[in-house]
Amino acid sequence: MSSQQLPGGGISFYTGFTRLCKGLAVVLIGGHILVQIFPAAVSFLALIPAKTIPFAWNLITSGYLEQSIYGLGISTAGLLFIGSLLEPIWGSRDFLKFIFIVNFLTSVAVFITAISLYYITKKETFLYFPVSGFSGALSGFLVGVKQIIPDHELPLLKIRVKWLPSLLLLGSLVASCFTEDPASYVPTIVFGVYFGWIYLRYWQRKSETKLVGDPSDEFAFSTFFPTFLRPAVDRVATVFHRIFCGKRSESLDNSTNGLELHSLPGSDPIEAIRRRERGARALEERLAADRPPAATKTDDIKGDAAENV
């Protein structure tokens, strides 16, 4: 991922993005153009709960359809910048798998939520309001960044990366009090963060270590909440922990034959350290790729001068 200097002296950041991220960005842009030219396509591609039973494919297509230009801009930028950081660490196949699973499960959860709200409130707007967008996968990306570089501090905001998913959830809930259609984005963001965590916590397979998931304490569900709320959240999260990996934990405990080893695969602190090192290395490479050649050359000259001294 290297930047190239343009003839006018500018820097082209486009070359710093991976091919897969560029291809997915083209899909998002193409979908937006399609619904602008043919508005009726929204009825077939967006998630409309009342039409999902005959048009079941909208559980898949809705996650890649941006109806507004603002949503398209945010999703495309997030995909290119955050996706190009995650893909080299996860691998293209797992990166694409993550996007597909998170988007699909988010759509299913939004569908179930809309149907439930309809039966509770008897409002048909929940059945016919078109929901779509890449915000589910994008929210999941923030969970991935939280996992690999949790202690990295954003220069301008002065906050650690591990709080980004929590701040996104809080911001969306606050914004829902001042917007007309919060149902169009709040459930997608909430379920995107949740299923992004579920995938990385329990389902992601690491080919280099043959481990599954990341059950380390630093990536527990309670870490999305302030410290004083974590004991209560841990009690609730224990129920889901037993559902998703109870059998695996039990089989591991039996295999120890009375030893005091009761940790799940992947909970080894060494694995967590390696994951963070890969994340920090990928971030450094990303920043180096975006740095102007002149600045890089200046740093090299300073380094050579220091060595000569």
KAHUJO-V115673 format. One record per backbone hydrogen bond with DSSP energy under -1.0 kcal/mol. CO is the residue of the C=O (numbers start at 1). NH is the residue of the N-H. E is the energy in kcal/mol with one decimal. If there is no record, write none. Layout:
# KAHUJO-V115673
CO:NH:E / CO:NH:E
This chain:
# KAHUJO-V115673
4:12:-2.8 / 6:9:-2.1 / 10:6:-3.0 / 12:4:-1.1 / 13:16:-1.7 / 14:17:-1.4 / 18:22:-2.1 / 19:23:-2.6 / 20:24:-2.5 / 21:25:-2.1 / 22:26:-2.0 / 23:27:-1.7 / 24:28:-2.1 / 25:29:-2.5 / 26:30:-2.9 / 27:31:-2.4 / 28:32:-2.0 / 29:33:-2.4 / 30:34:-2.2 / 31:35:-2.0 / 32:36:-1.3 / 33:37:-2.0 / 34:38:-3.3 / 38:41:-2.2 / 39:42:-1.7 / 40:43:-1.1 / 41:44:-1.0 / 41:45:-2.0 / 42:46:-2.2 / 47:131:-2.4 / 48:51:-2.6 / 51:55:-2.5 / 55:58:-1.9 / 56:59:-1.8 / 57:60:-1.9 / 57:61:-2.3 / 58:62:-1.5 / 61:64:-1.8 / 62:65:-1.2 / 62:133:-2.8 / 68:72:-2.0 / 69:73:-2.1 / 70:74:-2.3 / 71:75:-2.6 / 72:76:-2.6 / 73:77:-2.2 / 74:78:-2.6 / 75:79:-2.5 / 76:80:-2.4 / 77:81:-2.5 / 78:82:-1.8 / 78:83:-1.1 / 82:86:-1.9 / 83:87:-2.8 / 86:90:-2.6 / 87:91:-3.1 / 91:95:-2.4 / 92:96:-2.4 / 93:97:-2.2 / 94:98:-2.5 / 95:99:-1.9 / 96:100:-2.3 / 97:101:-2.6 / 98:102:-2.5 / 99:103:-2.4 / 100:104:-2.5 / 101:105:-2.8 / 102:106:-2.2 / 103:107:-2.1 / 104:108:-2.3 / 105:109:-2.5 / 106:110:-2.5 / 107:111:-2.5 / 108:112:-2.4 / 109:113:-2.4 / 110:114:-2.6 / 111:115:-2.3 / 112:116:-2.3 / 113:117:-2.6 / 114:118:-2.0 / 115:119:-2.0 / 116:120:-1.7 / 117:121:-3.0 / 118:122:-3.0 / 123:126:-1.2 / 124:127:-1.3 / 124:128:-1.4 / 125:129:-1.1 / 127:50:-2.7 / 131:47:-2.8 / 134:138:-2.3 / 135:139:-2.3 / 136:140:-1.8 / 137:141:-1.9 / 138:142:-1.2 / 139:143:-1.0 / 140:144:-1.8 / 141:145:-2.3 / 142:146:-2.1 / 143:147:-1.6 / 144:148:-1.8 / 145:149:-2.4 / 149:152:-1.2 / 150:162:-1.9 / 152:161:-2.7 / 154:158:-2.0 / 159:154:-2.8 / 160:163:-1.8 / 161:164:-2.0 / 163:167:-2.6 / 164:168:-2.4 / 165:169:-2.2 / 166:170:-2.5 / 167:171:-2.9 / 168:172:-2.4 / 169:173:-2.0 / 170:174:-2.3 / 171:175:-2.7 / 172:176:-1.6 / 174:177:-1.3 / 175:178:-1.7 / 181:184:-1.5 / 182:185:-1.5 / 182:186:-2.7 / 185:189:-2.3 / 186:190:-2.6 / 187:191:-2.7 / 188:192:-1.9 / 189:193:-2.3 / 190:194:-2.1 / 191:195:-2.9 / 192:196:-1.8 / 193:197:-2.0 / 194:198:-2.5 / 195:199:-2.4 / 196:200:-1.9 / 197:201:-2.7 / 198:202:-2.4 / 199:203:-1.7 / 199:204:-2.4 / 201:214:-1.3 / 204:213:-3.6 / 206:210:-2.3 / 211:206:-2.8 / 216:219:-1.5 / 217:220:-1.4 / 220:223:-1.6 / 221:224:-1.6 / 222:225:-1.8 / 226:229:-1.4 / 229:233:-2.1 / 230:234:-2.8 / 231:235:-1.3 / 232:236:-1.4 / 233:237:-3.0 / 234:238:-1.6 / 237:241:-2.4 / 238:242:-2.1 / 239:243:-1.4 / 240:244:-2.4 / 241:245:-2.3 / 242:246:-1.3 / 245:249:-2.3 / 246:250:-2.4 / 247:251:-2.6 / 248:252:-1.8 / 249:253:-2.1 / 250:254:-2.1 / 251:255:-1.5 / 254:257:-1.1 / 256:259:-1.1 / 264:267:-2.1 / 268:272:-1.5 / 269:273:-2.4 / 270:274:-2.4 / 271:275:-2.2 / 272:276:-2.1 / 273:277:-2.4 / 274:278:-2.4 / 275:279:-2.1 / 276:280:-2.8 / 277:281:-2.5 / 278:282:-2.4 / 279:283:-2.2 / 280:284:-2.3 / 281:285:-2.3 / 282:286:-2.1 / 283:287:-2.6 / 284:288:-2.5 / 285:289:-2.1 / 286:290:-1.5 / 292:296:-2.1 / 293:297:-2.8 / 294:298:-2.2 / 295:299:-2.2 / 296:300:-2.0 / 297:301:-2.2 / 298:302:-2.5 / 299:303:-2.3 / 300:304:-2.5 / 301:305:-2.6 / 302:306:-2.2 / 303:307:-2.0 / 304:308:-2.3 / 305:309:-2.1
